[in-house]
Amino acid sequence: MESISAAGRTVVPAREARAVRLAAGQRVSVVDLEGGQVGDVFAFAAEDVAEHLSAAHTRATTSRLFPVAGEPFVTDRRRPILTLVSDTSPGRHDMLIAACDPARYARLGVTGSHPSCADNLRRALAAMGLSVPFVPQPVNVFMHIPVGEDGRLSWLAAVSRPGDAITFEAAMDCVFVLSSCPQDLVGINGSRPTSLAMDVSAPN
């Protein structure tokens, strides 16, 4: 794959997104720098970005709401794209909630523009000369959305701590996108959105 990302840290500023290219076997850690920050993770097959990480197909593969270490995240074509390697956070993550978008903020009473993970994804891909026709369901790392016995969802503040990290290994050459979620109307990011980081390993 062309233009494999160099090893090192990429800071993802609050309310923004960044994309990196990973070779199969390369690892990326999403680090919560200040604690309490949700990150929307997207991944796309390098050879065809129409193939993407699918939360629904992953749940069907693992029979879990979220994989445990050693288990895969799969694409909409049921191919492994990432593997969960390790997680130093309290382990609260979500694969049920869609990426925030302009329509979401409008329904929350926002007039005018507001940053969103959907728009962040499009901009991060455009910076690589890429585009997708729709926004896939993200993997929402550090997002705390417990499911009650009655099936209701609770929107709670992220409980990740400063320096907590979740690490993925690329199972195929892929494009990995991380949005530092700009949600500031529902209290999932605590008092305010903050920055995340991506730590990318050297290619094998």
Short mmCIF file of the C-alpha atoms (twelve columns), coordinates in Angstrom:
data_MODEL
# 
_entry.id   MODEL 
# 
loop_
_atom_site.group_PDB 
_atom_site.id 
_atom_site.type_symbol 
_atom_site.label_atom_id 
_atom_site.label_alt_id 
_atom_site.label_comp_id 
_atom_site.label_asym_id 
_atom_site.label_seq_id 
_atom_site.Cartn_x 
_atom_site.Cartn_y 
_atom_site.Cartn_z 
_atom_site.pdbx_PDB_model_num 
ATOM 1   C CA . MET A 1   0.000   0.000   0.000  1 
ATOM 2   C CA . GLU A 2   1.267   3.496   -0.784 1 
ATOM 3   C CA . SER A 3   2.078   6.139   1.835  1 
ATOM 4   C CA . ILE A 4   2.134   4.008   4.988  1 
ATOM 5   C CA . SER A 5   2.035   6.327   7.997  1 
ATOM 6   C CA . ALA A 6   5.323   6.787   9.811  1 
ATOM 7   C CA . ALA A 7   5.563   5.560   13.381 1 
ATOM 8   C CA . GLY A 8   4.902   8.138   16.048 1 
ATOM 9   C CA . ARG A 9   2.195   10.229  17.653 1 
ATOM 10  C CA . THR A 10  -0.521  12.197  15.892 1 
ATOM 11  C CA . VAL A 11  -2.512  14.495  18.156 1 
ATOM 12  C CA . VAL A 12  -6.186  14.785  17.236 1 
ATOM 13  C CA . PRO A 13  -7.330  18.184  18.524 1 
ATOM 14  C CA . ALA A 14  -10.654 18.485  20.306 1 
ATOM 15  C CA . ARG A 15  -13.570 18.558  17.846 1 
ATOM 16  C CA . GLU A 16  -11.364 17.474  14.903 1 
ATOM 17  C CA . ALA A 17  -10.300 14.228  13.175 1 
ATOM 18  C CA . ARG A 18  -7.172  12.790  11.637 1 
ATOM 19  C CA . ALA A 19  -6.587  9.821   9.326  1 
ATOM 20  C CA . VAL A 20  -3.585  7.511   8.989  1 
ATOM 21  C CA . ARG A 21  -2.737  4.669   6.629  1 
ATOM 22  C CA . LEU A 22  -1.826  1.361   8.272  1 
ATOM 23  C CA . ALA A 23  -0.185  -1.714  6.807  1 
ATOM 24  C CA . ALA A 24  -1.401  -5.145  7.869  1 
ATOM 25  C CA . GLY A 25  0.259   -5.929  11.187 1 
ATOM 26  C CA . GLN A 26  0.819   -2.306  12.116 1 
ATOM 27  C CA . ARG A 27  -0.627  -1.146  15.432 1 
ATOM 28  C CA . VAL A 28  -2.319  2.072   16.507 1 
ATOM 29  C CA . SER A 29  -3.197  3.110   20.031 1 
ATOM 30  C CA . VAL A 30  -5.923  5.657   20.707 1 
ATOM 31  C CA . VAL A 31  -4.853  7.610   23.791 1 
ATOM 32  C CA . ASP A 32  -7.143  9.750   25.938 1 
ATOM 33  C CA . LEU A 33  -4.788  12.581  26.822 1 
ATOM 34  C CA . GLU A 34  -6.817  14.337  29.514 1 
ATOM 35  C CA . GLY A 35  -9.410  11.684  30.368 1 
ATOM 36  C CA . GLY A 36  -13.147 11.565  29.735 1 
ATOM 37  C CA . GLN A 37  -13.022 12.021  25.950 1 
ATOM 38  C CA . VAL A 38  -14.919 9.917   23.409 1 
ATOM 39  C CA . GLY A 39  -13.274 9.000   20.112 1 
ATOM 40  C CA . ASP A 40  -15.142 7.896   16.988 1 
ATOM 41  C CA . VAL A 41  -13.057 5.271   15.152 1 
ATOM 42  C CA . PHE A 42  -13.609 4.417   11.480 1 
ATOM 43  C CA . ALA A 43  -11.578 2.083   9.272  1 
ATOM 44  C CA . PHE A 44  -11.666 1.436   5.530  1 
ATOM 45  C CA . ALA A 45  -10.001 -1.163  3.322  1 
ATOM 46  C CA . ALA A 46  -7.061  0.470   1.563  1 
ATOM 47  C CA . GLU A 47  -7.768  -1.084  -1.826 1 
ATOM 48  C CA . ASP A 48  -11.449 -0.103  -1.788 1 
ATOM 49  C CA . VAL A 49  -12.776 2.374   0.790  1 
ATOM 50  C CA . ALA A 50  -16.319 1.256   -0.006 1 
ATOM 51  C CA . GLU A 51  -15.463 -1.662  2.313  1 
ATOM 52  C CA . HIS A 52  -15.532 -0.410  5.882  1 
ATOM 53  C CA . LEU A 53  -15.435 -1.524  9.485  1 
ATOM 54  C CA . SER A 54  -18.985 -2.526  10.381 1 
ATOM 55  C CA . ALA A 55  -20.198 -2.489  13.967 1 
ATOM 56  C CA . ALA A 56  -23.222 -4.622  13.047 1 
ATOM 57  C CA . HIS A 57  -21.161 -7.300  11.305 1 
ATOM 58  C CA . THR A 58  -18.656 -7.250  14.174 1 
ATOM 59  C CA . ARG A 59  -21.387 -7.860  16.758 1 
ATOM 60  C CA . ALA A 60  -22.627 -10.797 14.686 1 
ATOM 61  C CA . THR A 61  -19.089 -12.195 14.481 1 
ATOM 62  C CA . THR A 62  -18.185 -11.887 18.162 1 
ATOM 63  C CA . SER A 63  -21.664 -12.195 19.740 1 
ATOM 64  C CA . ARG A 64  -20.705 -9.266  21.955 1 
ATOM 65  C CA . LEU A 65  -21.586 -5.598  22.152 1 
ATOM 66  C CA . PHE A 66  -17.836 -4.926  21.950 1 
ATOM 67  C CA . PRO A 67  -14.902 -7.286  21.277 1 
ATOM 68  C CA . VAL A 68  -12.430 -8.344  23.942 1 
ATOM 69  C CA . ALA A 69  -8.674  -8.506  23.452 1 
ATOM 70  C CA . GLY A 70  -7.771  -10.920 20.682 1 
ATOM 71  C CA . GLU A 71  -11.099 -10.610 18.870 1 
ATOM 72  C CA . PRO A 72  -11.620 -8.949  15.475 1 
ATOM 73  C CA . PHE A 73  -13.538 -6.019  14.129 1 
ATOM 74  C CA . VAL A 74  -14.836 -6.998  10.691 1 
ATOM 75  C CA . THR A 75  -15.984 -5.158  7.590  1 
ATOM 76  C CA . ASP A 76  -19.347 -5.114  5.869  1 
ATOM 77  C CA . ARG A 77  -17.889 -7.938  3.735  1 
ATOM 78  C CA . ARG A 78  -17.191 -9.901  6.952  1 
ATOM 79  C CA . ARG A 79  -13.399 -9.696  6.607  1 
ATOM 80  C CA . PRO A 80  -11.243 -8.833  9.655  1 
ATOM 81  C CA . ILE A 81  -9.933  -5.287  9.382  1 
ATOM 82  C CA . LEU A 82  -8.728  -4.605  12.953 1 
ATOM 83  C CA . THR A 83  -7.977  -6.738  16.009 1 
ATOM 84  C CA . LEU A 84  -8.377  -5.479  19.561 1 
ATOM 85  C CA . VAL A 85  -4.939  -5.950  21.108 1 
ATOM 86  C CA . SER A 86  -5.161  -4.298  24.524 1 
ATOM 87  C CA . ASP A 87  -7.101  -1.793  26.570 1 
ATOM 88  C CA . THR A 88  -5.800  0.048   29.642 1 
ATOM 89  C CA . SER A 89  -9.046  1.984   30.165 1 
ATOM 90  C CA . PRO A 90  -11.960 0.823   32.361 1 
ATOM 91  C CA . GLY A 91  -13.262 -0.865  29.213 1 
ATOM 92  C CA . ARG A 92  -16.363 1.220   28.535 1 
ATOM 93  C CA . HIS A 93  -16.818 1.496   24.761 1 
ATOM 94  C CA . ASP A 94  -19.805 1.640   22.417 1 
ATOM 95  C CA . MET A 95  -20.825 0.221   19.036 1 
ATOM 96  C CA . LEU A 96  -24.504 1.215   19.103 1 
ATOM 97  C CA . ILE A 97  -24.555 4.992   18.649 1 
ATOM 98  C CA . ALA A 98  -24.266 6.676   15.264 1 
ATOM 99  C CA . ALA A 99  -21.726 9.412   14.616 1 
ATOM 100 C CA . CYS A 100 -22.963 12.878  15.518 1 
ATOM 101 C CA . ASP A 101 -23.877 14.950  12.473 1 
ATOM 102 C CA . PRO A 102 -25.498 18.310  11.633 1 
ATOM 103 C CA . ALA A 103 -29.004 16.816  11.864 1 
ATOM 104 C CA . ARG A 104 -28.256 15.538  15.374 1 
ATOM 105 C CA . TYR A 105 -27.207 18.994  16.556 1 
ATOM 106 C CA . ALA A 106 -30.210 20.618  14.890 1 
ATOM 107 C CA . ARG A 107 -32.481 18.273  16.866 1 
ATOM 108 C CA . LEU A 108 -30.617 19.305  20.017 1 
ATOM 109 C CA . GLY A 109 -31.497 22.926  19.311 1 
ATOM 110 C CA . VAL A 110 -28.307 24.152  17.657 1 
ATOM 111 C CA . THR A 111 -28.805 26.905  15.118 1 
ATOM 112 C CA . GLY A 112 -25.987 27.401  12.656 1 
ATOM 113 C CA . SER A 113 -23.010 25.140  12.215 1 
ATOM 114 C CA . HIS A 114 -21.518 22.833  14.829 1 
ATOM 115 C CA . PRO A 115 -18.544 20.459  14.423 1 
ATOM 116 C CA . SER A 116 -19.548 16.822  14.077 1 
ATOM 117 C CA . CYS A 117 -17.869 13.432  13.754 1 
ATOM 118 C CA . ALA A 118 -19.596 12.884  10.409 1 
ATOM 119 C CA . ASP A 119 -18.154 16.077  8.946  1 
ATOM 120 C CA . ASN A 120 -14.801 15.357  10.625 1 
ATOM 121 C CA . LEU A 121 -14.652 11.978  8.871  1 
ATOM 122 C CA . ARG A 122 -15.323 13.516  5.473  1 
ATOM 123 C CA . ARG A 123 -12.646 16.174  5.968  1 
ATOM 124 C CA . ALA A 124 -10.039 13.680  7.204  1 
ATOM 125 C CA . LEU A 125 -10.616 11.426  4.192  1 
ATOM 126 C CA . ALA A 126 -10.627 14.390  1.798  1 
ATOM 127 C CA . ALA A 127 -7.166  15.328  3.088  1 
ATOM 128 C CA . MET A 128 -6.033  11.955  1.701  1 
ATOM 129 C CA . GLY A 129 -7.889  12.421  -1.562 1 
ATOM 130 C CA . LEU A 130 -10.579 9.942   -0.518 1 
ATOM 131 C CA . SER A 131 -14.347 10.043  -0.055 1 
ATOM 132 C CA . VAL A 132 -17.159 7.706   0.934  1 
ATOM 133 C CA . PRO A 133 -20.847 7.916   -0.027 1 
ATOM 134 C CA . PHE A 134 -22.099 7.611   3.569  1 
ATOM 135 C CA . VAL A 135 -20.865 7.684   7.156  1 
ATOM 136 C CA . PRO A 136 -20.540 4.173   8.649  1 
ATOM 137 C CA . GLN A 137 -21.444 3.322   12.223 1 
ATOM 138 C CA . PRO A 138 -18.322 4.190   14.233 1 
ATOM 139 C CA . VAL A 139 -16.601 2.325   17.026 1 
ATOM 140 C CA . ASN A 140 -16.991 4.824   19.873 1 
ATOM 141 C CA . VAL A 141 -13.992 4.274   22.121 1 
ATOM 142 C CA . PHE A 142 -14.290 5.420   25.739 1 
ATOM 143 C CA . MET A 143 -18.025 6.129   25.221 1 
ATOM 144 C CA . HIS A 144 -20.122 5.002   28.214 1 
ATOM 145 C CA . ILE A 145 -23.632 4.034   27.065 1 
ATOM 146 C CA . PRO A 146 -24.861 1.258   29.384 1 
ATOM 147 C CA . VAL A 147 -27.926 -0.754  28.397 1 
ATOM 148 C CA . GLY A 148 -30.498 -1.130  31.173 1 
ATOM 149 C CA . GLU A 149 -32.543 -4.241  31.891 1 
ATOM 150 C CA . ASP A 150 -35.499 -2.516  30.244 1 
ATOM 151 C CA . GLY A 151 -33.443 -1.955  27.093 1 
ATOM 152 C CA . ARG A 152 -33.055 1.787   27.605 1 
ATOM 153 C CA . LEU A 153 -29.713 3.474   26.949 1 
ATOM 154 C CA . SER A 154 -28.077 5.886   29.382 1 
ATOM 155 C CA . TRP A 155 -25.814 8.680   28.119 1 
ATOM 156 C CA . LEU A 156 -23.082 8.882   30.747 1 
ATOM 157 C CA . ALA A 157 -19.783 10.703  30.899 1 
ATOM 158 C CA . ALA A 158 -16.753 8.757   29.707 1 
ATOM 159 C CA . VAL A 159 -14.826 7.207   32.593 1 
ATOM 160 C CA . SER A 160 -11.463 6.914   30.818 1 
ATOM 161 C CA . ARG A 161 -8.519  8.420   32.673 1 
ATOM 162 C CA . PRO A 162 -5.625  10.570  31.425 1 
ATOM 163 C CA . GLY A 163 -3.272  8.315   29.476 1 
ATOM 164 C CA . ASP A 164 -5.717  5.429   29.039 1 
ATOM 165 C CA . ALA A 165 -5.293  3.743   25.666 1 
ATOM 166 C CA . ILE A 166 -6.973  1.160   23.475 1 
ATOM 167 C CA . THR A 167 -4.745  -0.558  20.905 1 
ATOM 168 C CA . PHE A 168 -5.715  -2.036  17.551 1 
ATOM 169 C CA . GLU A 169 -3.708  -4.075  15.042 1 
ATOM 170 C CA . ALA A 170 -4.496  -3.766  11.361 1 
ATOM 171 C CA . ALA A 171 -5.612  -7.110  9.913  1 
ATOM 172 C CA . MET A 172 -5.368  -5.674  6.392  1 
ATOM 173 C CA . ASP A 173 -3.935  -2.571  4.786  1 
ATOM 174 C CA . CYS A 174 -6.406  0.107   5.816  1 
ATOM 175 C CA . VAL A 175 -7.172  3.753   6.424  1 
ATOM 176 C CA . PHE A 176 -7.830  4.454   10.112 1 
ATOM 177 C CA . VAL A 177 -9.725  7.603   11.093 1 
ATOM 178 C CA . LEU A 178 -10.164 9.014   14.597 1 
ATOM 179 C CA . SER A 179 -12.513 11.871  15.470 1 
ATOM 180 C CA . SER A 180 -12.208 13.547  18.859 1 
ATOM 181 C CA . CYS A 181 -15.955 13.805  19.375 1 
ATOM 182 C CA . PRO A 182 -17.204 17.408  19.548 1 
ATOM 183 C CA . GLN A 183 -20.396 16.570  21.437 1 
ATOM 184 C CA . ASP A 184 -20.886 19.270  24.071 1 
ATOM 185 C CA . LEU A 185 -24.684 19.211  24.526 1 
ATOM 186 C CA . VAL A 186 -25.013 15.638  25.837 1 
ATOM 187 C CA . GLY A 187 -22.608 14.986  28.694 1 
ATOM 188 C CA . ILE A 188 -20.618 12.101  27.200 1 
ATOM 189 C CA . ASN A 189 -17.384 14.145  27.144 1 
ATOM 190 C CA . GLY A 190 -17.625 15.520  30.652 1 
ATOM 191 C CA . SER A 191 -17.347 19.287  30.952 1 
ATOM 192 C CA . ARG A 192 -15.880 19.854  27.465 1 
ATOM 193 C CA . PRO A 193 -14.374 18.012  24.502 1 
ATOM 194 C CA . THR A 194 -10.605 17.522  24.687 1 
ATOM 195 C CA . SER A 195 -7.851  16.098  22.491 1 
ATOM 196 C CA . LEU A 196 -6.943  12.489  21.753 1 
ATOM 197 C CA . ALA A 197 -3.806  11.009  20.221 1 
ATOM 198 C CA . MET A 198 -2.956  8.158   17.842 1 
ATOM 199 C CA . ASP A 199 0.308   6.333   18.532 1 
ATOM 200 C CA . VAL A 200 1.280   4.367   15.411 1 
ATOM 201 C CA . SER A 201 3.851   1.576   15.519 1 
ATOM 202 C CA . ALA A 202 6.580   1.099   12.959 1 
ATOM 203 C CA . PRO A 203 5.545   -1.081  9.996  1 
ATOM 204 C CA . ASN A 204 6.560   -4.752  10.304 1 
# 
